[in-house]
Amino acid sequence: MMTGLQTLGLALALSVAANGALGAAWLHARDAATRTTGERDSARADASACSDAAQDLRDLADGRERRAKTAQANAAELRRGKEVLAQIILSTPPAVPGDACASAQARVDAWVKGRAAP
C-alpha cells in the first residue's frame, strides 16, 4: 500500500511532468507564433517592394509612351512631307519625253543644283 508520503511524491512527480509538457507546448507555440509573425512581416515587405517596383515600371511605361507619341507625330509629319514630294515627282511630266534615263538625269541635275545653291 502507498503511504501518504509516497502518494505526495507521485502527485509531485506527475505535476512536474505535466508542467514540463505544458512548458514545452508553450515554447513550441511561442516559437511558431514568432516564426509566423516574421513570415508575415517578410511577406508585407516583399509585397511593398513589389508594389513599388510595379509603380516604377508604370512610370517608365508612361514616359516611354509620351516619347513614342512624340516620335510618331514627328514621323507622321515627315511622312506627310514625303507624300507631298512624291506626288509632285509623280505628277511632274518627264523632262525628256520618251527617254526615262535622260529625264532622270535632268531631275538629278536639278536636285544637285538645288542642293548647291546657298
C-alpha positions as CSV (number, residue, x, y, z in Angstrom):
1,M,0.0,0.0,0.0
2,M,1.0,3.5,-0.6
3,T,1.7,5.8,2.3
4,G,0.8,9.4,2.3
5,L,4.4,10.4,1.5
6,Q,4.5,8.1,-1.5
7,T,1.2,9.5,-2.8
8,L,2.5,13.0,-2.3
9,G,5.7,12.1,-4.2
10,L,3.8,10.5,-7.0
11,A,1.5,13.6,-7.3
12,L,4.6,15.9,-7.3
13,A,6.2,13.8,-10.0
14,L,3.0,13.9,-12.1
15,S,2.8,17.6,-11.5
16,V,6.4,18.2,-12.6
17,A,5.9,16.0,-15.7
18,A,2.6,17.8,-16.6
19,N,4.3,21.2,-16.1
20,G,7.2,20.2,-18.3
21,A,4.9,19.1,-21.0
22,L,2.9,22.3,-20.8
23,G,6.1,24.3,-20.8
24,A,7.3,22.5,-23.9
25,A,4.0,23.0,-25.6
26,W,4.0,26.7,-24.7
27,L,7.6,27.2,-26.0
28,H,6.6,25.4,-29.3
29,A,3.5,27.6,-29.7
30,R,5.6,30.7,-28.9
31,D,8.2,29.8,-31.5
32,A,5.5,29.1,-34.1
33,A,3.9,32.4,-33.4
34,T,7.2,34.2,-33.7
35,R,8.0,32.4,-36.9
36,T,4.6,33.2,-38.3
37,T,4.9,36.9,-37.4
38,G,8.3,37.0,-39.1
39,E,6.9,35.4,-42.2
40,R,4.0,37.9,-42.2
41,D,6.4,40.8,-41.9
42,S,8.6,39.4,-44.6
43,A,5.6,38.9,-46.9
44,R,4.4,42.5,-46.2
45,A,7.9,43.8,-47.1
46,D,8.0,41.8,-50.3
47,A,4.5,42.9,-51.3
48,S,5.5,46.6,-50.6
49,A,8.7,46.2,-52.7
50,C,6.7,44.5,-55.5
51,S,4.2,47.4,-55.4
52,D,6.9,50.0,-55.5
53,A,8.6,48.2,-58.5
54,A,5.3,47.9,-60.3
55,Q,4.8,51.7,-59.8
56,D,8.3,52.3,-61.1
57,L,7.5,50.2,-64.2
58,R,4.3,52.2,-64.7
59,D,6.2,55.5,-64.5
60,L,8.7,54.1,-67.0
61,A,6.0,52.9,-69.4
62,D,4.2,56.3,-69.2
63,G,7.5,58.1,-70.1
64,R,8.1,55.7,-73.0
65,E,4.5,56.2,-74.2
66,R,5.0,60.0,-74.2
67,R,8.3,59.7,-76.1
68,A,6.7,57.3,-78.5
69,K,3.8,59.5,-79.2
70,T,6.1,62.4,-79.9
71,A,8.2,60.2,-82.2
72,Q,5.1,59.0,-84.0
73,A,3.8,62.6,-84.5
74,N,7.2,63.6,-85.9
75,A,7.3,60.6,-88.2
76,A,3.8,61.3,-89.4
77,E,4.7,64.9,-90.2
78,L,7.8,63.7,-92.1
79,R,5.7,61.1,-93.9
80,R,3.2,63.8,-95.0
81,G,6.1,65.9,-96.4
82,K,7.5,62.9,-98.3
83,E,4.0,62.1,-99.6
84,V,3.7,65.7,-101.0
85,L,7.1,65.4,-102.6
86,A,6.2,62.0,-104.1
87,Q,3.0,63.5,-105.5
88,I,5.0,66.4,-107.0
89,I,7.5,64.0,-108.5
90,L,4.8,61.6,-109.9
91,S,2.7,64.4,-111.3
92,T,5.7,66.2,-113.0
93,P,5.9,65.3,-116.7
94,P,9.2,63.9,-117.8
95,A,11.9,66.4,-118.8
96,V,12.7,64.4,-121.9
97,P,9.5,62.7,-123.1
98,G,10.2,59.1,-124.2
99,D,13.6,58.9,-122.6
100,A,13.3,57.9,-118.9
101,C,17.1,57.8,-118.4
102,A,17.6,61.4,-119.7
103,S,14.6,62.5,-117.7
104,A,16.1,61.0,-114.5
105,Q,19.4,62.6,-115.3
106,A,17.7,66.0,-115.7
107,R,15.9,65.5,-112.4
108,V,19.1,64.6,-110.6
109,D,20.9,67.6,-112.1
110,A,18.2,69.9,-110.9
111,W,18.3,68.3,-107.4
112,V,22.1,68.7,-107.2
113,K,21.9,72.3,-108.4
114,G,19.2,73.0,-105.7
115,R,21.5,71.5,-103.0
116,A,24.5,73.5,-104.1
117,A,22.6,76.8,-104.0
118,P,23.1,78.9,-100.9
